[in-house]
Amino acid sequence: MPSASTSAPDSVCDSALDTLHRTFGYSTFRGPQAEIIDHIVMGGDALVLMPTGGGKSLCYQIPALLRSGTAVVVSPLIALMQNQVDALLQAGVRAAYLNSSLDYATANATEQKVLNGELDLIYVAPERLLTERFLNLLDRLGRQGRIALFAIDEAHCVSQWGHDFRPEYIQLSALHERYPKIPRIALTATADALTRQEIVTRLGLDSARTFISSFDRPNIRYLVAERDNPRQQLLEFLAGHQNEAGIVYCLSRKKVDETAAWLTAQGFNALPYHAGLDAATRQANQQKFLRDAPVIMVATIAFGMGIDKPDVRFVAHLDLPKSLEAYYQETGRAGRDGEPAEAWMVYGLNDVVIHRQRIDESAAGEEQKRVERGKLDALLAWCETTDCRRVFLLNYFSEAATPCHNCDTCLNPPEIWDGTQAARKALSAALRTGQRFGAGHLIDILRGKATDKVKQFGHQELPTFGVGADMDDRGWRSVFRQLLAAGLLHADVQAYGALHLTESARPLLRGESTLALRRAERKIKKSALAGRRQGASSTSIAAAPANPGHGPLIDALRTWRAALAREQGVPAYVILHDRTLLELAARQPRSTEELLDVPGIGQAKAERYGEALLRVLVQHPDTEFSPAN
């Protein structure tokens, strides 16, 4: 949601600012929000790229309230629609959704509300929008000039090369063809240059104005570790996140189930989420994550897009994601409230083989496979970088940056060494064994281990046998991993991960080039990552100053909010965000008028909850103006 850091440009009409304050409880716009809103209100098309938590929704919600008619919002997930509509209803906005979760009578009644002009926004799944029934409804509205705008949320779903491809999104170009005079706004939190162009082309947004905000999420700390003992590593990481909500991503359904069960046995409140669970279980687990006490959701990538839970304190990956875009999207679910959060990941050589196999065995065309391999290579390079991870990540999205001092490579810089000779030994071992074996067998040869397999193929007789005995298995795994990341080796999934030399390896083997490598990971110094809760960059959004004496009052406000959320069957943050509770405790308003000055409290919430809130504030003994004082 908007902060009080950036004032709106003069071109934004007073009514937009008034709507922002009166409806959503904020006095100023953030970043390019004001300019985007002005452009849409005036009837222009827009492509908006804004990070998670950057306030994308307001870019179409406020124009929807200012333009005549009903805004149609295309959203890919039921949970996302429900969260958005719940929040809008709390703010006093007339909103509803149409999706497969509704029975016929409810859906029919909702459609009638649209026709009667009783809704400011209608959220609809792309599959529903493209039905003849809904298009006929839109035709009726269109003839009467009662479509305010079309908003296409999660627009990266249009990309066939993306991580969240939804084929129905491609057909949304029909909106422009059928209703050419209605403004459209496409929004996404992540898209590289290739995906941006695909969004423009497939949605017919060639004349649209593009607004790109910084992709930086300065409050998120990035941590990457070599997979060693992943469960123990996860436990050590979670020790810094006791009683906090978070997400643990795994590649397979089986691993999700096993990890969730294991975490539960360790005393964590953990739940599984993947497409193999029945719909009722998925829905129940998701609602617990959104509404209950801190829950760790262990999930495949089936979980998360559009989840608007602000207080997710960490996102952990036990397996390598598909691409940097996927990684950015998934880790972006942490720290939406602007408070410190962590993105932690472990990965190993096996991840590379699995992802290569997924790409090579897919039914995609060769061009798409080439693009996906390039995206995987970029992610591997990011994992193995010796430079600031944030700089690398933002550069990938064509954004310049300086070292962040809030990632593992900044806080605990890796040791660099001349790996030229080690790399030549590794490449030579692969070459002399006919490029038919994986890293494990090659490491045994290099270390001089005469295993049964080594003897079976007579590899103990090779000149490379034992030439790497001075380095342990972990060190050699690091070398092979970096050779893969640098594109000097390629894992042939058709041959069970056999490592092949690429043309780029030839100069190194011939002694025509050198290679610097990062030293195999050592245990992170505790002092380097101490105080991780204070680790957010100074550029993160500032909340009300925390006063230790306000803790009991904030707890009382949270208790009040939790009871209200249970009564209404909505997530607690839909009632009021944590930041608003902090502001209430800091400001301690004495009247409804003063409540309206608290960020996050608009007119509808002040009228609905004002008396109860003031009662909590006045009656609590830690309040400055309480009867006890």
Stockholm file with secondary structure:
# STOCKHOLM 1.0

chainA/1-629         MPSASTSAPDSVCDSALDTLHRTFGYSTFRGPQAEIIDHIVMGGDALVLMPTGGGKSLCYQIPALLRSGTAVVVSPLIALMQNQVDALLQAGVRAAYLNSSLDYATANATEQKVLNGELDLIYVAPERLLTERFLNLLDRLGRQGRIALFAIDEAHCVSQWGHDFRPEYIQLSALHERYPKIPRIALTATADALTRQEIVTRLGLDSARTFISSFDRPNIRYLVAERDNPRQQLLEFLAGHQNEAGIVYCLSRKKVDETAAWLTAQGFNALPYHAGLDAATRQANQQKFLRDAPVIMVATIAFGMGIDKPDVRFVAHLDLPKSLEAYYQETGRAGRDGEPAEAWMVYGLNDVVIHRQRIDESAAGEEQKRVERGKLDALLAWCETTDCRRVFLLNYFSEAATPCHNCDTCLNPPEIWDGTQAARKALSAALRTGQRFGAGHLIDILRGKATDKVKQFGHQELPTFGVGADMDDRGWRSVFRQLLAAGLLHADVQAYGALHLTESARPLLRGESTLALRRAERKIKKSALAGRRQGASSTSIAAAPANPGHGPLIDALRTWRAALAREQGVPAYVILHDRTLLELAARQPRSTEELLDVPGIGQAKAERYGEALLRVLVQHPDTEFSPAN
#=GR chainA/1-629 SS CCCSSSCCCTTSCHHHHHHIIIIICCSSCCTTHHHHHHHHHTTCCEEEECCTTSCTTHHHHHHHHHSSSEEEEECSCHHHHHHHHHHHHHTTCCEEEESTTSCHHHHHHHHHHHHTTCCSEEEECHHHHTSHHHHHHHHHHHHTTCEEEEEECSGGGGCTTSSSCCHHHHGGGHHHHHCTTSCEEEEESCCCHHHHHHHHHHTTCTTCEEEECCCCCTTEEEEEEECSSHHHHHHHHHGGGTTCEEEEECSSHHHHHHHHHHHHHTTCCEEEECTTSCHHHHHHHHHHHHHSSCCEEEECTTSCTTCCCTTEEEEEESSCCSSHHHHHHHHTTSCTTSSCEEEEEEECHHHHHHHHHHHHTSSCCHHHHHHHHHHHHHHHHHHHCSSCHHHHHHHHTTCCCCCCSCBHHHHSCCCEEECHHHHHHHHHHHHHTTTCCCHHHHHHHHHTCCCHHHHHTTGGGSTTTTTTTTSCHHHHHHHHHHHHHTTSEEEEGGGTTEEEECGGGHHHHTTSCCCEEECCCCCCCGGGGTTGGGCSCTTSCCCSCCCGGGHHHHHHHHHHHHHHHHHHTSCHHHHCCHHHHHHHHHHCCCSHHHHTTSTTCCHHHHHHHHHHHHHHHHHSTTSTTSTTC
#=GC SS_cons         CCCSSSCCCTTSCHHHHHHIIIIICCSSCCTTHHHHHHHHHTTCCEEEECCTTSCTTHHHHHHHHHSSSEEEEECSCHHHHHHHHHHHHHTTCCEEEESTTSCHHHHHHHHHHHHTTCCSEEEECHHHHTSHHHHHHHHHHHHTTCEEEEEECSGGGGCTTSSSCCHHHHGGGHHHHHCTTSCEEEEESCCCHHHHHHHHHHTTCTTCEEEECCCCCTTEEEEEEECSSHHHHHHHHHGGGTTCEEEEECSSHHHHHHHHHHHHHTTCCEEEECTTSCHHHHHHHHHHHHHSSCCEEEECTTSCTTCCCTTEEEEEESSCCSSHHHHHHHHTTSCTTSSCEEEEEEECHHHHHHHHHHHHTSSCCHHHHHHHHHHHHHHHHHHHCSSCHHHHHHHHTTCCCCCCSCBHHHHSCCCEEECHHHHHHHHHHHHHTTTCCCHHHHHHHHHTCCCHHHHHTTGGGSTTTTTTTTSCHHHHHHHHHHHHHTTSEEEEGGGTTEEEECGGGHHHHTTSCCCEEECCCCCCCGGGGTTGGGCSCTTSCCCSCCCGGGHHHHHHHHHHHHHHHHHHTSCHHHHCCHHHHHHHHHHCCCSHHHHTTSTTCCHHHHHHHHHHHHHHHHHSTTSTTSTTC
//
